[in-house]
Amino acid sequence: MSDFEKRLEKAIQRGQRASDARAQAEAEKALSEQELRRLHTQYRLELSEHIEVCLGKLPQYLPGFQFETVVTERGWGGAVSRNDISIRPRQARSTLFSRLEMLIRPLSQLYVLELAAKATIRNKEVFNRNHYQKLADIDQASYLQLIDHWVLEFAELYAAKS
């Protein structure tokens, strides 16, 4: 075997060791599935509690709304809703439905934390939104601000249309 061939084999071995080391470092850096499940549960509990606190205050400022905790296969969070009756001369009576629901969705195979909100005011959907980030990269403060913003936006829109 020539000197060049020996150096070639050593270069290839060094490259393979570097590749193996890089792959091992990436594997160690990546969160395990169990850790991702734990993180999702932690964020879900904290954020669904914040949703409940924010939505729970709406009936104090917008009488007639009823708050409910939501725990379903679609997620965890809360909702406020109310039914109004519209009575106009020479028209049939109609029921007007308003609701804001905010949920933290269950963990998916994508390992993201998803916040979903749907708002209806007087039978018209005003927004239907989703926000998500990878669990490994969560900025919890942004979720808290978004929850606050969506609740405040709903309250403002409802007050403007009433």
HELIX and SHEET records of a PDB file:
HELIX    1   1 ASP A    3  LYS A   29  1                                  27    
HELIX    2   2 GLU A   33  TYR A   61  1                                  29    
HELIX    3   3 LEU A  135  ASP A  137  5                                   3    
HELIX    4   4 GLN A  140  LYS A  161  1                                  22    
SHEET    1   A 5 GLN A  66  THR A  72  0                                        
SHEET    2   A 5 GLY A  75  SER A  86 -1                                        
SHEET    3   A 5 SER A  94  ILE A 104 -1                                        
SHEET    4   A 5 VAL A 112  ILE A 121 -1                                        
SHEET    5   A 5 LYS A 124  LYS A 134 -1                                        
END                                                                             
